[in-house]
């Protein structure tokens, strides 16, 4: 499936690419030996080798930035002192059984047929190669058969989708494959890796691929979508308008540069005294500017159409929101009618009136008897009469004798006016 040369294998002597056990000759002699025919013979040795080689294969491919590998590449990557691991075929078969590895051909064939818009022979890469061992069902691992590392291809697919959505190209519905390849060059070092990542996204219903006028185009899921929709006529129309917009922008920019070049050339010729040639350059500049103005008008027309299309999408979303709101309102008011509301109001008013009548009746209730009331009123009058005094309280007698000298203030004598007032007080008595 590879359309370009695979990445150079890691050198076995690279300390950053190999575990610390690699320097232990005794340990590596055991790990480089072949597996027993049956795991039950020695489960510990079998599992020890498998737990060493399987993670090492994945980590080696991750460092290389590749998502697929062959048995031959693994043998060269792990060559040590001229010796290759004898148990690698068994490791590959075990990883295939556990779903860690998968043949490229089977990986692509498992894409949902309803979404298989690439098709064998229509793929972005070479047609799939079905080996004879695949047809015959042999357990032998062909050295040149490429296998996809499922864990890594999922990582690449997620990273590719993230890069697309964070780029300005996310505003466009369709994207040319070559433009996507340049955008994802730091993620997918070759075309094979990019195609496998796209196949994984296609399996996840996040991408669909089509061919339009001989050009491969990719459509990603847009904001708010859980799965990508097939490429339709509207998508292709918008794609052609956007492509025309880019071409017109490039052409207008080129004409502007050409007009500036003619102007500078005219200035140079005029400085050299070549007036006729300078005028010729200025006429050429006018013609270039006229063509640029014409193309600029076409560019504005195309941009206006694209803006209207974008606005129509917004209008459609608004209409859909209105429609959803009306449906929800209808559902919430399904059992509510004017007659029913009036009936409820009347019932409430009747209940309120009845409650008011009950309250008035209870407030006017008199459970006392007339005889008892008369007796109680007579008792209250007698209590009031007893409490009313017949005459004011008596006043104390007025003294007739002067105050004793010991009660008078020292140095003070009774005045004549005081002594004269005594008979008057007695007469008043």
CORVENDA-V775790 format. One record per pair of residues at least 4 apart in sequence whose ideal C-beta (glycine too) atoms are under 6 Angstrom apart, sorted by the first residue. I is the first residue (numbers start at 0). GAP is how many residues later the second one is. Records with the same first field share a line. If there is no record, write none. Layout:
I=GAP + GAP
This chain:
0=103 + 124 + 145
1=4 + 190
2=122 + 123 + 188 + 189
3=186 + 187
6=57 + 59
8=64 + 67 + 68
9=4 + 7 + 50 + 67
11=66 + 67 + 68
17=4
20=6
27=4
30=18 + 21
31=51 + 53
33=52 + 53
34=52 + 55
35=5
38=4 + 7
42=4
46=4
48=38
49=4
52=38
53=41
57=91
59=17
60=5 + 8 + 88 + 91
61=90
64=124
66=82 + 85 + 86 + 89 + 126 + 129
67=36 + 78 + 80
68=4 + 5
69=74 + 76
70=21 + 70 + 72
71=71 + 72
73=14
74=9
77=7
78=5
86=4
88=52
91=49
94=5 + 6
95=5
100=46
101=4 + 5 + 46 + 48
102=44
103=42 + 44
104=23 + 25
106=41
107=20 + 91
110=5 + 91 + 92
114=87
116=91 + 92 + 93
117=4 + 5 + 91
119=7 + 8
120=6
123=71 + 92
124=70
129=4
130=11 + 14
132=5 + 7 + 9
147=5
152=43 + 47
155=41
156=40 + 43 + 44
158=28
159=24 + 27 + 37
163=6 + 56
164=5
168=6
171=70
172=62 + 65
173=43 + 45 + 61 + 65
174=4 + 5 + 43
175=41
176=39 + 41
179=38
180=13
183=4 + 10
187=5 + 6 + 9
197=9
200=5 + 6
201=5
204=22
205=15 + 22
206=13 + 21
207=11 + 20
208=9
209=7 + 21
210=5
211=5 + 24
218=9 + 12
220=4 + 7
230=4
240=61 + 65
243=58
244=57
247=47 + 50 + 51
250=44
251=40 + 43 + 44
254=33 + 36 + 37
257=30
258=26 + 29 + 30
261=19 + 22 + 23
262=22
264=16
265=12 + 15 + 16
268=5 + 8 + 9
269=8
273=4
397=27 + 31
401=12
402=4 + 5
407=4
413=4 + 5
415=4
